[in-house]
Amino acid sequence: MRTFDLIIIGSGSGNSILNEDYEGLDVAIVDGGTFGGTCLNVGCIPTKMYAYPATLARHTADADRLGVRAEVQEVRWREMRDRIFGRIDAISQGGLEYRRTLPQVTVYQEHVRFIRPRVLRTASGEEITAPQIVVASGSRPVRPNVPGIDLPQVHTSDTVMRIDELPRRVVVVGGGYIGAEFAHVFSSLGSRVTQVNRSQRLLRYHDPEIAERFAREASRQWKLETGWALSAIEEWAGDECAAMVTFRDPEDPELTLRLPADIVLVATGRQPNTDVLDARAGGLDVREDGLLAVDEYQRALSDGAPAEGVWALGDISSPYQLKHVANAEARTVQHNLLNPGDLRATDHRFVPSAVFSSPQIASVGMTQDEAEQWAVEHGTEITVKVQDYGATAYGWAMEDHTGLCKLIAEKGTGRLLGAHLVGEEASLLIQPLVQAMSFGLDAHTMARGQYWIHPALTEVVENALLGLEVPEHSPLARQELVGGR
C-alpha cells in the first residue's frame, strides 16, 4: 500500500486546492474521468459557449418588432463544436500535463473506491491511503431504466455537445435547467425541439411565478409537453427520424405520446457519485438523497460525527450542483486542511443560480412560498414587488414583454429575503442583489444610497426595490436569517 500526505479524489474544484502552501506534501490526484471535472468538460463552460451563439440567433427572430429584419443564414455546427472543444480540450490536457510535471504530485487516471476507512483501491488494483483525503468526485447524469436508453441516438449532457451534425428533430426529456438550456440551444440553431416533462411544471425549484413566465415564453419557441413519463425509445428505420420515443401518462398508462427524433437528450437530473465511490465502505454517511453527508466545515461525517481526515466538496456532497459553490467549498477545505485549529465554515446562505435559456432566469434566496412560511415561523411579515422590464426606459427600447424582477423582503426591516428574475441578462442583473443580501444592505438603502445609470436595464432592479413596502430608515434586524432553499 502506498501512503501519501494527501489524496484528492476528483480533478475539478478539488484540483484547485493545491497551491504554494501545499508544496512539499506528497499528493495524489485521482480521477477516472476527463481531467478538469464536469464544469470545464461537459457542464457550465461548453454549454454557455453554445448558449451564446444560440441567443444571437434567437435575437434575429425578435428583431422584426423593432423595425429590423434579420435572419440566420447558416449554422455551422461542426465549426462551432470544434471551436468550443478545441479550447476546452487544450485546457484539460494542459492541466493534466502540468500536474504530472510536479514532482510531489502523482496523478491516477482511473476510478477509485473505498475499501475501508481512509483506504482506497484504484481500478487497476493498487491500494493507497493518506491521513487526509478530499472527496470531490462529482456527479453524473441520471439515465432512466427504460428500453432503448443505451441506443446511440440517446444522449446526456455529457455527450450531446460533441455530436457531428445539428439534428433536425430533438426530443428533450426533463424540465430542469439542463433541459431548458439545451432546448434553447437546439431550437434557436434550427432544430425542431419538443421538451417533455413528467410533472406539469418546469423548473420546480424556482419561484412559481418565474417558472410560469418561463414556460409561457418557452412554449412560443419550442414545443412543450407536460405530464408525460418516458416509457421507451426505439430505433426507427424511416427517413423522417432515427428514433421513436414513447411516453405514458403517469395517471393513466393506457394513454401514450409518441414523438419522432434524430436524437433524444435525457436531462432528468444528476446523481452524486457516492455509490461508485463506495462511500459506505469508507465508513462515511450517505444521505437519503445520495449525497455524502458533511458539516459546515466540509468534514465528511461518520455516524453523525466528523470522520477523521476526510473532507468533501462539490456535487458529491452539495445539493446545489453549482461550480461557484464547489469553488467556495474548495477554498474552505484548502484553509481547513492546513489550519485544523482555526476551521472556517462555508457560507451557504445566499447561493445564486442562473439558467442560460431563452429567456434567462436567475435566483437567490427564498421563493415567495418559502418566505411566507419563514415569516409565520418568525412572527414577522414580508413584502413582495414584481417589476416588469417593460416598465423601464430600456425595456421600452427592447419592446420587452417577457422580463420581470421579483423581490421579497422582510417588511419591518427591509432585509432582502429573495430575488428572482426572468428575462434578458437576468444572470447579470441579479448580482447587486446577491451582494446586498450577502453584506446586509437593506432594500431602501440599496435603492437610494447609490446612483443607478439611466436608462440602463438595471433600473428594473432599482424600481423593484423602491416598490417594496419597507421603512426608509430602519436598521436591519440582527437575528440570523434561517430558512430558504
VOGU-14437 format. One record per residue (C-alpha): residue in one letter; x, y, z. Coordinates in steps of 0.05 Angstrom, whole numbers. Example, Ala and Ser with C-alpha at 12.3 -4.5 7.8 and 13.67 -1.06 7.14 Angstrom:
! VOGU-14437
A_246_-90_156
S_273_-21_143
***
This chain:
! VOGU-14437
M_0_0_0
R_26_69_-18
T_18_125_32
F_10_198_12
D_4_260_55
L_-60_279_18
I_-106_245_-32
I_-155_287_-74
I_-209_247_-109
G_-232_288_-169
S_-196_338_-214
G_-249_393_-217
S_-254_442_-159
G_-214_393_-117
N_-154_405_-162
S_-155_479_-143
I_-138_463_-71
L_-65_454_-86
N_-26_520_-83
E_42_541_-58
D_22_525_14
Y_20_452_-5
E_90_448_-35
G_130_393_-2
L_70_349_11
D_65_282_-25
V_-3_288_-60
A_-44_241_-103
I_-99_266_-151
V_-146_210_-172
D_-197_218_-229
G_-223_165_-276
G_-258_217_-320
T_-232_274_-362
F_-183_318_-324
G_-214_384_-302
G_-282_358_-280
T_-354_369_-300
C_-357_444_-307
L_-299_450_-355
N_-311_389_-398
V_-386_374_-400
G_-420_427_-359
C_-423_501_-347
I_-369_525_-395
P_-384_488_-460
T_-460_495_-451
K_-453_570_-445
M_-407_571_-506
Y_-465_541_-544
A_-518_583_-510
Y_-486_649_-531
P_-489_638_-607
A_-558_607_-597
T_-580_671_-563
L_-552_712_-620
A_-593_670_-668
R_-655_678_-625
H_-648_753_-625
T_-656_755_-700
A_-726_727_-692
D_-744_783_-644
A_-714_840_-684
D_-773_849_-732
R_-816_883_-679
L_-762_935_-672
G_-762_952_-746
V_-702_909_-764
R_-708_849_-809
A_-654_797_-793
E_-646_724_-806
V_-598_667_-792
Q_-569_647_-859
E_-525_589_-837
V_-508_549_-774
R_-441_514_-779
W_-449_464_-723
R_-383_428_-733
E_-344_494_-734
M_-380_515_-671
R_-366_448_-637
D_-293_447_-657
R_-282_519_-635
I_-311_503_-566
F_-276_438_-553
G_-212_459_-587
R_-205_508_-530
I_-233_465_-474
D_-195_401_-491
A_-129_440_-493
I_-143_468_-423
S_-160_399_-396
Q_-98_368_-427
G_-54_426_-404
G_-79_419_-333
L_-64_345_-333
E_6_355_-361
Y_21_409_-311
R_2_366_-251
R_44_310_-279
T_105_354_-282
L_103_368_-207
P_150_321_-170
Q_106_319_-108
V_42_302_-145
T_21_233_-171
V_-38_231_-219
Y_-81_168_-224
Q_-124_169_-286
E_-172_115_-262
H_-232_106_-217
V_-223_90_-144
R_-265_60_-88
F_-261_60_-13
I_-248_-9_15
R_-244_13_88
P_-237_80_125
R_-183_123_91
V_-161_66_47
L_-175_66_-28
R_-167_16_-84
T_-157_40_-155
A_-188_5_-215
S_-121_-26_-231
G_-117_-56_-161
E_-68_-10_-125
E_-85_7_-53
I_-70_78_-29
T_-80_115_36
A_-68_183_68
P_-81_217_134
Q_-122_269_96
I_-170_252_38
V_-212_302_0
V_-272_273_-36
A_-291_317_-95
S_-313_265_-146
G_-375_300_-170
S_-438_273_-201
R_-463_241_-265
P_-527_245_-307
V_-586_202_-287
R_-605_151_-341
P_-676_124_-331
N_-683_49_-334
V_-727_44_-396
P_-720_2_-460
G_-674_35_-511
I_-637_80_-462
D_-570_54_-488
L_-584_67_-562
P_-533_111_-598
Q_-588_163_-612
V_-596_175_-537
H_-551_227_-504
T_-540_261_-438
S_-507_329_-427
D_-441_290_-424
T_-444_270_-497
V_-494_313_-535
M_-448_372_-546
R_-399_331_-587
I_-447_304_-640
D_-425_313_-712
E_-486_349_-742
L_-542_393_-719
P_-602_346_-713
R_-668_360_-748
R_-711_336_-691
V_-693_335_-617
V_-734_307_-560
V_-711_334_-493
V_-733_293_-433
G_-735_333_-369
G_-759_400_-343
G_-698_425_-304
Y_-644_474_-321
I_-605_427_-366
G_-666_412_-408
A_-684_485_-411
E_-615_506_-435
F_-608_452_-488
A_-679_464_-514
H_-658_536_-525
V_-593_517_-559
F_-622_468_-608
S_-686_505_-624
S_-650_572_-634
L_-600_540_-680
G_-654_509_-723
S_-674_441_-695
R_-747_423_-684
V_-749_413_-609
T_-801_380_-564
Q_-788_384_-489
V_-826_333_-448
N_-832_334_-372
R_-864_285_-324
S_-896_337_-280
Q_-939_394_-303
R_-889_447_-281
L_-820_463_-308
L_-763_486_-263
R_-797_462_-199
Y_-745_492_-152
H_-757_563_-177
D_-809_612_-154
P_-875_591_-187
E_-886_660_-219
I_-817_655_-252
A_-828_584_-275
E_-896_602_-304
R_-868_661_-342
F_-811_619_-369
A_-859_564_-392
R_-902_615_-428
E_-843_642_-466
A_-811_574_-479
S_-875_547_-510
R_-870_602_-563
Q_-801_577_-583
W_-805_502_-579
K_-860_451_-566
L_-874_435_-493
E_-908_371_-469
T_-921_363_-394
G_-950_306_-354
W_-915_250_-393
A_-866_198_-366
L_-812_167_-410
S_-831_96_-427
A_-787_70_-484
I_-740_91_-541
E_-737_52_-606
E_-692_54_-666
W_-731_77_-728
A_-714_60_-800
G_-756_113_-833
D_-729_175_-869
E_-762_223_-821
C_-725_204_-758
A_-675_158_-726
A_-714_141_-663
M_-785_139_-637
V_-796_160_-565
T_-856_135_-526
F_-884_169_-464
R_-941_147_-419
D_-989_186_-375
P_-968_171_-303
E_-1041_172_-281
D_-1067_130_-339
P_-1014_85_-370
E_-1061_69_-428
L_-1051_140_-454
T_-987_147_-495
L_-949_201_-533
R_-901_181_-589
L_-850_230_-616
P_-800_222_-673
A_-729_245_-661
D_-660_245_-691
I_-630_249_-622
V_-660_242_-552
L_-630_284_-497
V_-643_254_-428
A_-639_311_-378
T_-673_281_-318
G_-623_304_-266
R_-555_286_-238
Q_-536_238_-182
P_-475_242_-136
N_-421_191_-146
T_-425_163_-75
D_-445_95_-100
V_-388_85_-149
L_-341_111_-95
D_-369_60_-45
A_-371_114_8
R_-403_70_60
A_-345_21_56
G_-302_80_77
G_-346_89_139
L_-378_152_112
D_-450_173_120
V_-493_178_57
R_-557_219_60
E_-624_194_34
D_-615_236_-29
G_-548_201_-43
L_-504_259_-22
L_-444_249_22
A_-460_279_90
V_-416_337_111
D_-416_390_166
E_-408_465_156
Y_-332_458_155
Q_-336_408_96
R_-316_350_141
A_-347_284_118
L_-389_251_172
S_-387_181_201
D_-445_161_246
G_-462_234_250
A_-394_257_274
P_-335_284_234
A_-296_228_201
E_-222_235_218
G_-183_262_160
V_-238_261_107
W_-267_323_73
A_-317_331_16
L_-339_386_-31
G_-378_398_-95
D_-432_355_-126
I_-413_294_-85
S_-437_329_-21
S_-473_393_-41
P_-547_398_-62
Y_-532_460_-103
Q_-492_427_-161
L_-462_494_-179
K_-390_508_-197
H_-386_572_-156
V_-409_534_-95
A_-358_479_-107
N_-304_531_-113
A_-325_564_-47
E_-325_497_-13
A_-256_482_-42
R_-229_546_-11
T_-258_524_56
V_-224_456_51
Q_-159_489_27
H_-156_530_91
N_-181_477_139
L_-132_424_117
L_-74_468_138
N_-107_502_197
P_-142_448_240
G_-144_495_299
D_-178_552_260
L_-233_519_220
R_-275_561_173
A_-346_545_152
T_-374_553_82
D_-427_607_76
H_-486_576_40
R_-537_629_60
F_-544_666_-7
V_-527_620_-64
P_-547_648_-132
S_-562_607_-194
A_-578_621_-266
V_-610_584_-324
F_-580_606_-391
S_-641_591_-433
S_-688_637_-471
P_-707_675_-430
Q_-653_674_-378
I_-670_660_-305
A_-632_680_-242
S_-650_667_-170
V_-623_676_-100
G_-654_665_-31
M_-725_645_-14
T_-783_637_-61
Q_-847_673_-41
D_-877_609_-12
E_-814_596_29
A_-812_668_53
E_-885_666_74
Q_-872_603_114
W_-809_634_145
A_-849_696_165
V_-901_654_201
E_-847_616_238
H_-812_680_259
G_-873_723_274
T_-859_775_221
E_-886_799_154
I_-859_801_83
T_-868_848_25
V_-865_829_-48
K_-855_871_-111
V_-858_847_-183
Q_-828_896_-233
D_-834_884_-308
Y_-774_900_-352
G_-823_935_-399
A_-838_988_-347
T_-768_1017_-352
A_-738_1061_-407
Y_-691_1007_-431
G_-749_958_-431
W_-785_1007_-478
A_-724_1005_-523
M_-726_929_-524
E_-802_927_-532
D_-798_875_-477
H_-860_837_-456
T_-824_780_-422
G_-777_801_-367
L_-793_813_-294
C_-756_824_-229
K_-789_796_-166
L_-762_817_-98
I_-782_792_-29
A_-764_828_35
E_-780_830_109
K_-829_887_116
G_-805_914_183
T_-730_916_167
G_-723_918_91
R_-679_856_94
L_-679_823_26
L_-701_750_31
G_-704_730_-42
A_-694_756_-113
H_-719_723_-176
L_-712_748_-247
V_-732_722_-315
G_-712_758_-378
E_-654_789_-415
E_-588_785_-377
A_-621_761_-313
S_-556_729_-292
L_-522_797_-292
L_-579_838_-262
I_-583_793_-200
Q_-511_804_-178
P_-522_870_-140
L_-579_836_-103
V_-534_779_-83
Q_-484_830_-58
A_-537_867_-18
M_-561_803_15
S_-491_778_30
F_-469_844_63
G_-534_861_98
L_-556_921_57
D_-630_935_65
A_-675_948_5
H_-685_1023_14
T_-612_1038_27
M_-593_998_-34
A_-643_1036_-77
R_-628_1106_-53
G_-557_1101_-28
Q_-525_1100_-97
Y_-534_1124_-168
W_-568_1078_-218
I_-547_1091_-290
H_-604_1117_-332
P_-632_1087_-375
A_-595_1021_-363
L_-635_957_-354
T_-612_956_-281
E_-667_1006_-267
V_-714_947_-264
V_-678_927_-201
E_-679_998_-173
N_-754_1004_-186
A_-768_937_-155
L_-730_957_-92
L_-769_1023_-88
G_-834_985_-96
L_-824_944_-33
E_-862_966_29
V_-803_977_75
P_-782_1032_122
E_-735_1086_97
H_-690_1090_158
S_-694_1024_195
P_-632_984_214
L_-632_912_194
A_-651_862_247
R_-591_828_277
Q_-621_759_285
E_-592_708_238
L_-635_691_178
V_-659_620_179
G_-693_582_123
G_-695_588_48
R_-680_534_-3
***
